[in-house]
Amino acid sequence: MPDVPSAAAAALDRRRFLGGAWRAGPAEPPPFCPTEHSPARVLVQAAPARLDAVAATVAAIDGVRLVDVRPLGRLTVAIAPDTVAAAMAALAAVPGVLTVSVVAAEPEVHP
C-alpha cells in the first residue's frame, strides 16, 4: 500500500525547500540583500575624547554619510558603493579614529 503523506508533509514543496523556503503557499519576501547600489555600512570607533572632531571630519569626507553617533566613540556611516576603498582609507587616516570596519548591511527605512 503506498504511503499517504500527512497534511504537514503535503504542505512542504520540494522545489521551494531546496530554494530556501519551507512551506508551500504564498512566497515570503526575500530577506534584504545588499546590491552594488546599496551603501556600505561602516562602524568607526573613535577615541571618546575626540568624538566631536572625528564626527565633523568624517561628515566632510566625500561619499560618506554620517548615520549615527554614540557617546562612547562609535560612529556609523554609510559609504557610496563606488567609493568604498577610498573612503575607508580616508576614515582610517582621520586623527582620533581607532578602528574602521564594515558591518552587516540593513535596509534603510525612509519615512
SERO-4910 file (N, C-alpha, C, O; in steps of 0.05 Angstrom, whole numbers):
BEGIN
 pado doro    nc1    nc2    nc3   cac1   cac2   cac3    cc1    cc2    cc3    oc1    oc2    oc3
  Met    A     17    -23      0      0      0      0     18     25      0     36     26     16
  Pro    A     13     45    -18     30     68    -19     26     86      5      5     87     17
  Asp    A     48     99     13     47    118     35     30    142     28     34    154      7
  Val    A     12    150     45     -4    174     41      9    196     58     11    193     82
  Pro    A     17    218     45     30    239     61     11    252     80    -13    255     75
  Ser    A     22    260    103      5    274    123      1    302    113     13    311     94
  Ala    A    -17    316    127    -23    344    119      2    362    121      6    379    104
  Ala    A     18    357    142     43    373    145     63    367    123     75    385    112
  Ala    A     66    342    116     85    334     95     75    343     68     91    351     51
  Ala    A     49    343     64     37    352     39     41    382     35     42    392     12
  Ala    A     44    397     57     47    426     55     75    434     47     80    456     38
  Leu    A     94    415     49    122    420     40    124    418     10    112    400     -2
  Asp    A    138    436     -2    143    437    -30    173    433    -35    189    449    -26
  Arg    A    180    411    -48    208    404    -51    224    426    -65    246    432    -56
  Arg    A    214    437    -86    229    457   -101    233    482    -84    255    494    -83
  Arg    A    213    491    -69    216    514    -52    234    508    -29    250    525    -20
  Phe    A    233    483    -18    250    475      4    280    477     -5    296    487     10
  Leu    A    286    467    -29    313    468    -39    322    496    -45    346    503    -45
  Gly    A    302    514    -50    309    542    -55    310    559    -29    314    583    -31
  Gly    A    306    546     -6    308    561     19    282    566     33    282    578     55
  Ala    A    260    559     20    234    563     33    224    537     45    231    515     35
  Trp    A    208    538     65    200    513     79    172    503     72    168    479     69
  Arg    A    153    521     68    126    512     64    115    521     37    124    541     26
  Ala    A     96    505     27     82    513      2     63    536     10     55    538     33
  Gly    A     55    551     -9     36    572     -5     48    598    -15     67    598    -31
  Pro    A     37    621     -6     47    646    -16     77    650     -9     85    644     14
  Ala    A     91    660    -28    120    664    -24    125    687     -5    111    708     -6
  Glu    A    144    684     13    151    706     31    171    723     16    186    714     -1
  Pro    A    171    749     23    191    766     10    219    758     18    223    750     41
  Pro    A    238    759      0    266    751      7    278    771     27    270    794     28
  Pro    A    296    761     43    309    779     62    325    800     47    332    796     24
  Phe    A    331    822     61    346    843     48    373    833     39    388    820     54
  Cys    A    380    839     14    405    830      3    419    855     -9    409    866    -28
  Pro    A    442    863      2    455    886     -9    463    882    -38    471    860    -46
  Thr    A    461    903    -54    469    902    -82    492    921    -86    501    935    -67
  Glu    A    501    923   -111    523    942   -116    513    971   -114    529    989   -114
  His    A    486    975   -112    475   1002   -109    469   1009    -80    462   1032    -74
  Ser    A    473    990    -62    468    995    -33    493   1008    -21    515   1000    -27
  Pro    A    488   1027     -3    512   1038     11    524   1017     30    510   1001     42
  Ala    A    550   1018     33    564   1001     52    561   1014     80    564   1038     83
  Arg    A    556    997    100    554   1007    128    581   1002    141    592    980    140
  Val    A    591   1023    154    618   1021    166    616   1031    195    604   1052    200
  Leu    A    628   1017    213    630   1025    241    657   1037    245    678   1025    240
  Val    A    657   1061    255    682   1076    261    684   1078    291    666   1090    304
  Gln    A    705   1068    303    709   1070    332    730   1093    336    752   1091    326
  Ala    A    721   1113    351    739   1136    355    745   1139    385    730   1128    402
  Ala    A    766   1153    391    772   1159    419    750   1177    429    745   1198    417
  Pro    A    737   1170    452    715   1186    462    722   1215    466    704   1233    463
  Ala    A    746   1221    474    754   1249    479    755   1265    453    753   1290    454
  Arg    A    758   1252    430    760   1266    404    735   1262    387    736   1267    363
  Leu    A    713   1253    399    690   1245    384    679   1268    366    672   1264    343
  Asp    A    676   1292    377    665   1314    362    682   1321    338    672   1326    316
  Ala    A    708   1322    342    726   1329    320    726   1307    298    726   1313    275
  Val    A    725   1282    307    724   1259    288    698   1260    272    698   1256    248
  Ala    A    675   1265    286    649   1266    273    648   1288    252    638   1284    230
  Ala    A    659   1311    258    660   1333    239    677   1327    215    670   1333    192
  Thr    A    700   1314    219    718   1307    197    705   1285    180    707   1286    155
  Val    A    693   1265    193    680   1243    178    658   1254    160    655   1245    138
  Ala    A    641   1272    171    619   1283    156    628   1299    132    613   1302    113
  Ala    A    653   1309    132    663   1324    110    676   1307     87    683   1318     66
  Ile    A    679   1282     91    692   1264     71    671   1259     49    648   1252     54
  Asp    A    680   1262     24    663   1257      1    654   1228     -1    671   1210      3
  Gly    A    629   1223     -6    618   1196     -8    612   1183     18    604   1159     18
  Val    A    615   1197     40    609   1186     67    586   1202     79    586   1226     79
  Arg    A    567   1187     90    544   1200    104    544   1190    132    543   1165    137
  Leu    A    544   1208    151    543   1201    180    515   1193    187    496   1208    183
  Val    A    511   1168    197    485   1157    203    479   1159    233    457   1167    240
  Asp    A    498   1153    250    493   1152    278    519   1158    294    541   1150    285
  Val    A    517   1172    316    540   1177    333    532   1169    361    511   1178    372
  Arg    A    548   1153    374    544   1144    401    564   1156    420    587   1160    411
  Pro    A    557   1163    444    575   1177    462    601   1163    469    621   1177    475
  Leu    A    602   1137    467    627   1123    474    647   1121    451    666   1106    452
  Gly    A    642   1136    430    661   1137    407    654   1121    383    671   1116    366
  Arg    A    629   1111    382    621   1095    358    605   1112    339    586   1125    346
  Leu    A    615   1112    314    601   1126    293    593   1105    272    609   1088    265
  Thr    A    569   1107    262    561   1090    239    558   1108    215    545   1129    216
  Val    A    571   1100    193    570   1116    169    561   1098    146    564   1074    146
  Ala    A    550   1111    125    543   1098    101    561   1109     79    565   1133     77
  Ile    A    573   1090     63    592   1098     43    580   1091     16    570   1069     12
  Ala    A    582   1109     -3    572   1104    -30    587   1080    -41    612   1078    -37
  Pro    A    574   1062    -56    586   1037    -65    610   1041    -83    627   1023    -84
  Asp    A    611   1063    -98    634   1066   -117    658   1078   -104    679   1081   -117
  Thr    A    656   1086    -78    679   1099    -65    688   1085    -39    700   1097    -22
  Val    A    681   1059    -36    685   1045    -10    715   1045     -3    722   1052     19
  Ala    A    732   1036    -21    761   1033    -15    773   1060     -7    787   1062     13
  Ala    A    768   1081    -23    780   1107    -17    769   1119      8    783   1131     24
  Ala    A    743   1116     13    730   1127     37    740   1113     62    744   1126     82
  Met    A    744   1086     61    754   1072     84    782   1080     90    790   1082    114
  Ala    A    798   1084     70    826   1094     74    826   1122     87    842   1127    104
  Ala    A    808   1139     77    806   1166     88    796   1165    117    806   1180    134
  Leu    A    777   1147    123    767   1145    150    789   1135    169    791   1146    192
  Ala    A    805   1116    161    826   1105    177    848   1126    183    862   1124    203
  Ala    A    851   1146    165    872   1166    168    863   1190    185    880   1207    191
  Val    A    838   1191    193    828   1213    210    841   1211    238    840   1189    250
  Pro    A    853   1232    248    864   1232    275    842   1226    295    821   1239    295
  Gly    A    847   1207    313    828   1200    334    812   1175    327    797   1165    344
  Val    A    814   1165    302    800   1141    294    817   1117    303    840   1116    296
  Leu    A    804   1098    318    818   1075    327    815   1051    308    834   1038    301
  Thr    A    790   1046    299    785   1024    280    763   1032    261    747   1050    266
  Val    A    764   1019    237    744   1023    216    737    995    207    755    980    198
  Ser    A    711    987    208    704    961    199    676    961    186    659    976    194
  Val    A    673    944    166    648    941    152    630    924    169    639    904    180
  Val    A    605    932    171    585    917    187    563    907    168    561    916    145
  Ala    A    547    888    178    526    877    162    506    899    153    499    916    170
  Ala    A    499    898    128    481    919    118    452    913    127    444    890    130
  Glu    A    438    935    132    409    933    139    394    950    119    405    970    110
  Pro    A    370    944    114    355    961     96    350    988    108    344    990    132
  Glu    A    352   1009     93    347   1035    102    317   1041    101    305   1035     81
  Val    A    306   1052    122    278   1059    122    276   1089    120    286   1104    137
  His    A    263   1098     99    259   1126     95    230   1134    102    212   1123     89
  Pro    A    226   1151    121    199   1159    129    185   1175    107    162   1182    111
***
